Amino acid sequence: APTLLVVGGADHLVLDLNRDAQTRLRCENRLEVVPGATHLFEEPGTLERATELARDWFTDHMAPAHV
């Protein structure tokens, strides 16, 4: 399944882990780095940016529901 990885740019250990994970994925994927964000995205504006990235990914990759 298409996979989005979102990580804080100041979360160096997790960033390295996500880069490694990305190389192992055999599906469409993207790694998005939120500049200045630490592990919990507590810095002003960083959680909002992570949310925008996820929203855009799901908008592009999820089929609309059929009613």
N, CA, C and O atoms as CSV, one atom per row, in Angstrom:
chain,resi,resn,atom,element,x,y,z
A,1,ALA,N,N,0.844,-1.184,0.000
A,1,ALA,CA,C,0.000,0.000,0.000
A,1,ALA,C,C,0.885,1.241,0.000
A,1,ALA,O,O,1.967,1.212,0.586
A,2,PRO,N,N,0.467,2.309,-0.627
A,2,PRO,CA,C,1.238,3.546,-0.590
A,2,PRO,C,C,1.501,3.962,0.856
A,2,PRO,O,O,0.621,3.867,1.711
A,3,THR,N,N,2.719,4.422,1.114
A,3,THR,CA,C,3.124,4.716,2.485
A,3,THR,C,C,3.724,6.106,2.579
A,3,THR,O,O,4.607,6.468,1.800
A,4,LEU,N,N,3.238,6.880,3.537
A,4,LEU,CA,C,3.778,8.202,3.839
A,4,LEU,C,C,4.484,8.127,5.181
A,4,LEU,O,O,3.917,7.658,6.167
A,5,LEU,N,N,5.720,8.593,5.210
A,5,LEU,CA,C,6.485,8.695,6.445
A,5,LEU,C,C,6.651,10.178,6.744
A,5,LEU,O,O,7.135,10.931,5.900
A,6,VAL,N,N,6.250,10.602,7.940
A,6,VAL,CA,C,6.371,12.002,8.341
A,6,VAL,C,C,7.222,12.037,9.600
A,6,VAL,O,O,6.910,11.369,10.586
A,7,VAL,N,N,8.287,12.810,9.568
A,7,VAL,CA,C,9.212,12.859,10.696
A,7,VAL,C,C,9.716,14.283,10.883
A,7,VAL,O,O,9.830,15.051,9.928
A,8,GLY,N,N,10.013,14.612,12.124
A,8,GLY,CA,C,10.551,15.926,12.438
A,8,GLY,C,C,12.011,16.041,12.033
A,8,GLY,O,O,12.795,15.113,12.232
A,9,GLY,N,N,12.364,17.166,11.474
A,9,GLY,CA,C,13.732,17.388,11.032
A,9,GLY,C,C,14.742,17.432,12.162
A,9,GLY,O,O,15.928,17.194,11.935
A,10,ALA,N,N,14.296,17.734,13.382
A,10,ALA,CA,C,15.193,17.772,14.534
A,10,ALA,C,C,15.187,16.459,15.312
A,10,ALA,O,O,15.830,16.353,16.356
A,11,ASP,N,N,14.474,15.471,14.814
A,11,ASP,CA,C,14.404,14.149,15.452
A,11,ASP,C,C,15.356,13.224,14.696
A,11,ASP,O,O,14.924,12.355,13.939
A,12,HIS,N,N,16.640,13.420,14.910
A,12,HIS,CA,C,17.673,12.808,14.071
A,12,HIS,C,C,17.649,11.279,14.091
A,12,HIS,O,O,17.806,10.651,13.044
A,13,LEU,N,N,17.458,10.678,15.250
A,13,LEU,CA,C,17.433,9.216,15.320
A,13,LEU,C,C,16.267,8.655,14.518
A,13,LEU,O,O,16.441,7.731,13.724
A,14,VAL,N,N,15.079,9.215,14.726
A,14,VAL,CA,C,13.895,8.721,14.019
A,14,VAL,C,C,13.992,9.040,12.530
A,14,VAL,O,O,13.519,8.262,11.701
A,15,LEU,N,N,14.587,10.151,12.189
A,15,LEU,CA,C,14.784,10.482,10.773
A,15,LEU,C,C,15.655,9.419,10.101
A,15,LEU,O,O,15.346,8.964,8.999
A,16,ASP,N,N,16.737,9.030,10.763
A,16,ASP,CA,C,17.594,7.976,10.206
A,16,ASP,C,C,16.841,6.655,10.073
A,16,ASP,O,O,16.983,5.957,9.069
A,17,LEU,N,N,16.041,6.312,11.080
A,17,LEU,CA,C,15.257,5.070,11.026
A,17,LEU,C,C,14.258,5.102,9.876
A,17,LEU,O,O,14.062,4.098,9.190
A,18,ASN,N,N,13.625,6.255,9.665
A,18,ASN,CA,C,12.653,6.375,8.583
A,18,ASN,C,C,13.324,6.330,7.218
A,18,ASN,O,O,12.771,5.764,6.275
A,19,ARG,N,N,14.493,6.911,7.105
A,19,ARG,CA,C,15.229,6.827,5.838
A,19,ARG,C,C,15.576,5.377,5.517
A,19,ARG,O,O,15.469,4.941,4.371
A,20,ASP,N,N,15.992,4.638,6.538
A,20,ASP,CA,C,16.286,3.222,6.341
A,20,ASP,C,C,15.026,2.459,5.955
A,20,ASP,O,O,15.047,1.646,5.032
A,21,ALA,N,N,13.940,2.718,6.653
A,21,ALA,CA,C,12.673,2.042,6.344
A,21,ALA,C,C,12.239,2.340,4.915
A,21,ALA,O,O,11.756,1.450,4.215
A,22,GLN,N,N,12.405,3.574,4.482
A,22,GLN,CA,C,11.995,3.950,3.135
A,22,GLN,C,C,12.743,3.147,2.076
A,22,GLN,O,O,12.161,2.771,1.059
A,23,THR,N,N,14.012,2.884,2.302
A,23,THR,CA,C,14.780,2.116,1.315
A,23,THR,C,C,14.295,0.675,1.214
A,23,THR,O,O,14.523,0.012,0.203
A,24,ARG,N,N,13.632,0.190,2.252
A,24,ARG,CA,C,13.160,-1.195,2.275
A,24,ARG,C,C,11.744,-1.351,1.720
A,24,ARG,O,O,11.317,-2.460,1.399
A,25,LEU,N,N,11.038,-0.265,1.610
A,25,LEU,CA,C,9.664,-0.341,1.107
A,25,LEU,C,C,9.662,-0.695,-0.374
A,25,LEU,O,O,10.491,-0.201,-1.138
A,26,ARG,N,N,8.747,-1.536,-0.767
A,26,ARG,CA,C,8.620,-1.942,-2.164
A,26,ARG,C,C,7.291,-1.462,-2.737
A,26,ARG,O,O,6.681,-2.120,-3.579
A,27,CYS,N,N,6.871,-0.322,-2.266
A,27,CYS,CA,C,5.620,0.270,-2.723
A,27,CYS,C,C,5.872,1.764,-2.918
A,27,CYS,O,O,6.926,2.288,-2.559
A,28,GLU,N,N,4.888,2.426,-3.490
A,28,GLU,CA,C,4.980,3.879,-3.598
A,28,GLU,C,C,5.131,4.438,-2.194
A,28,GLU,O,O,4.408,4.045,-1.279
A,29,ASN,N,N,6.068,5.352,-2.029
A,29,ASN,CA,C,6.272,5.930,-0.697
A,29,ASN,C,C,6.879,7.312,-0.816
A,29,ASN,O,O,7.426,7.704,-1.848
A,30,ARG,N,N,6.759,8.028,0.281
A,30,ARG,CA,C,7.367,9.360,0.352
A,30,ARG,C,C,7.751,9.619,1.801
A,30,ARG,O,O,7.007,9.286,2.723
A,31,LEU,N,N,8.905,10.208,1.987
A,31,LEU,CA,C,9.363,10.644,3.296
A,31,LEU,C,C,9.264,12.157,3.326
A,31,LEU,O,O,9.898,12.845,2.525
A,32,GLU,N,N,8.474,12.671,4.245
A,32,GLU,CA,C,8.334,14.118,4.415
A,32,GLU,C,C,8.992,14.506,5.733
A,32,GLU,O,O,8.712,13.913,6.775
A,33,VAL,N,N,9.856,15.493,5.681
A,33,VAL,CA,C,10.556,15.984,6.862
A,33,VAL,C,C,10.001,17.362,7.202
A,33,VAL,O,O,10.009,18.270,6.371
A,34,VAL,N,N,9.522,17.503,8.429
A,34,VAL,CA,C,8.992,18.784,8.893
A,34,VAL,C,C,10.149,19.535,9.562
A,34,VAL,O,O,10.601,19.142,10.638
A,35,PRO,N,N,10.628,20.608,8.932
A,35,PRO,CA,C,11.782,21.328,9.469
A,35,PRO,C,C,11.535,21.831,10.893
A,35,PRO,O,O,10.468,22.363,11.202
A,36,GLY,N,N,12.540,21.652,11.751
A,36,GLY,CA,C,12.480,22.175,13.107
A,36,GLY,C,C,11.647,21.369,14.080
A,36,GLY,O,O,11.613,21.692,15.267
A,37,ALA,N,N,10.980,20.340,13.618
A,37,ALA,CA,C,10.109,19.553,14.494
A,37,ALA,C,C,10.911,18.486,15.229
A,37,ALA,O,O,11.808,17.860,14.666
A,38,THR,N,N,10.566,18.295,16.499
A,38,THR,CA,C,11.124,17.195,17.268
A,38,THR,C,C,10.130,16.039,17.239
A,38,THR,O,O,9.168,16.061,16.472
A,39,HIS,N,N,10.364,15.034,18.075
A,39,HIS,CA,C,9.615,13.781,17.995
A,39,HIS,C,C,8.099,13.949,18.095
A,39,HIS,O,O,7.362,13.275,17.376
A,40,LEU,N,N,7.625,14.825,18.965
A,40,LEU,CA,C,6.179,14.971,19.180
A,40,LEU,C,C,5.575,16.163,18.443
A,40,LEU,O,O,4.409,16.495,18.661
A,41,PHE,N,N,6.344,16.805,17.581
A,41,PHE,CA,C,5.844,17.952,16.800
A,41,PHE,C,C,5.236,19.019,17.721
A,41,PHE,O,O,4.152,19.537,17.456
A,42,GLU,N,N,5.950,19.335,18.801
A,42,GLU,CA,C,5.442,20.304,19.777
A,42,GLU,C,C,5.789,21.750,19.430
A,42,GLU,O,O,5.240,22.675,20.028
A,43,GLU,N,N,6.668,21.950,18.501
A,43,GLU,CA,C,7.078,23.301,18.137
A,43,GLU,C,C,5.956,23.988,17.353
A,43,GLU,O,O,5.225,23.332,16.610
A,44,PRO,N,N,5.821,25.300,17.519
A,44,PRO,CA,C,4.730,26.021,16.856
A,44,PRO,C,C,4.679,25.749,15.353
A,44,PRO,O,O,5.671,25.907,14.641
A,45,GLY,N,N,3.509,25.342,14.896
A,45,GLY,CA,C,3.256,25.143,13.478
A,45,GLY,C,C,3.659,23.783,12.929
A,45,GLY,O,O,3.264,23.430,11.818
A,46,THR,N,N,4.435,23.013,13.683
A,46,THR,CA,C,4.933,21.753,13.127
A,46,THR,C,C,3.862,20.669,13.073
A,46,THR,O,O,3.806,19.909,12.106
A,47,LEU,N,N,3.022,20.585,14.081
A,47,LEU,CA,C,1.953,19.585,14.046
A,47,LEU,C,C,0.963,19.911,12.937
A,47,LEU,O,O,0.463,19.012,12.260
A,48,GLU,N,N,0.681,21.184,12.753
A,48,GLU,CA,C,-0.206,21.598,11.673
A,48,GLU,C,C,0.383,21.214,10.317
A,48,GLU,O,O,-0.342,20.774,9.425
A,49,ARG,N,N,1.691,21.381,10.164
A,49,ARG,CA,C,2.339,21.012,8.900
A,49,ARG,C,C,2.264,19.506,8.667
A,49,ARG,O,O,1.989,19.063,7.552
A,50,ALA,N,N,2.506,18.718,9.712
A,50,ALA,CA,C,2.402,17.262,9.584
A,50,ALA,C,C,0.982,16.867,9.197
A,50,ALA,O,O,0.785,15.956,8.392
A,51,THR,N,N,0.000,17.544,9.765
A,51,THR,CA,C,-1.402,17.272,9.446
A,51,THR,C,C,-1.695,17.595,7.985
A,51,THR,O,O,-2.378,16.830,7.304
A,52,GLU,N,N,-1.188,18.714,7.505
A,52,GLU,CA,C,-1.385,19.086,6.097
A,52,GLU,C,C,-0.774,18.042,5.159
A,52,GLU,O,O,-1.379,17.671,4.153
A,53,LEU,N,N,0.413,17.578,5.492
A,53,LEU,CA,C,1.072,16.568,4.657
A,53,LEU,C,C,0.248,15.285,4.604
A,53,LEU,O,O,0.081,14.694,3.538
A,54,ALA,N,N,-0.265,14.857,5.755
A,54,ALA,CA,C,-1.091,13.645,5.800
A,54,ALA,C,C,-2.388,13.850,5.030
A,54,ALA,O,O,-2.807,12.976,4.270
A,55,ARG,N,N,-3.021,14.998,5.224
A,55,ARG,CA,C,-4.267,15.288,4.505
A,55,ARG,C,C,-4.056,15.221,3.002
A,55,ARG,O,O,-4.844,14.599,2.289
A,56,ASP,N,N,-3.003,15.854,2.521
A,56,ASP,CA,C,-2.734,15.869,1.083
A,56,ASP,C,C,-2.438,14.462,0.559
A,56,ASP,O,O,-2.888,14.097,-0.527
A,57,TRP,N,N,-1.687,13.679,1.323
A,57,TRP,CA,C,-1.368,12.304,0.913
A,57,TRP,C,C,-2.645,11.482,0.788
A,57,TRP,O,O,-2.863,10.810,-0.220
A,58,PHE,N,N,-3.491,11.540,1.823
A,58,PHE,CA,C,-4.718,10.743,1.785
A,58,PHE,C,C,-5.678,11.234,0.706
A,58,PHE,O,O,-6.379,10.430,0.091
A,59,THR,N,N,-5.715,12.526,0.474
A,59,THR,CA,C,-6.557,13.059,-0.599
A,59,THR,C,C,-6.112,12.499,-1.948
A,59,THR,O,O,-6.944,12.181,-2.798
A,60,ASP,N,N,-4.817,12.382,-2.139
A,60,ASP,CA,C,-4.279,11.870,-3.405
A,60,ASP,C,C,-4.363,10.353,-3.539
A,60,ASP,O,O,-4.399,9.840,-4.658
A,61,HIS,N,N,-4.395,9.627,-2.429
A,61,HIS,CA,C,-4.251,8.173,-2.485
A,61,HIS,C,C,-5.470,7.367,-2.059
A,61,HIS,O,O,-5.483,6.148,-2.230
A,62,MET,N,N,-6.467,7.997,-1.525
A,62,MET,CA,C,-7.654,7.256,-1.090
A,62,MET,C,C,-8.768,7.436,-2.116
A,62,MET,O,O,-9.039,8.548,-2.569
A,63,ALA,N,N,-9.393,6.350,-2.468
A,63,ALA,CA,C,-10.528,6.415,-3.395
A,63,ALA,C,C,-11.734,6.976,-2.659
A,63,ALA,O,O,-11.915,6.698,-1.473
A,64,PRO,N,N,-12.561,7.759,-3.339
A,64,PRO,CA,C,-13.772,8.269,-2.688
A,64,PRO,C,C,-14.704,7.116,-2.331
A,64,PRO,O,O,-14.749,6.092,-3.014
A,65,ALA,N,N,-15.436,7.308,-1.258
A,65,ALA,CA,C,-16.398,6.290,-0.825
A,65,ALA,C,C,-17.564,6.240,-1.798
A,65,ALA,O,O,-18.020,7.272,-2.291
A,66,HIS,N,N,-18.034,5.051,-2.064
A,66,HIS,CA,C,-19.211,4.867,-2.914
A,66,HIS,C,C,-20.398,4.581,-2.016
A,66,HIS,O,O,-20.381,3.639,-1.223
A,67,VAL,N,N,-21.420,5.397,-2.146
A,67,VAL,CA,C,-22.608,5.244,-1.299
A,67,VAL,C,C,-23.679,4.498,-2.045
A,67,VAL,O,O,-24.760,4.266,-1.504
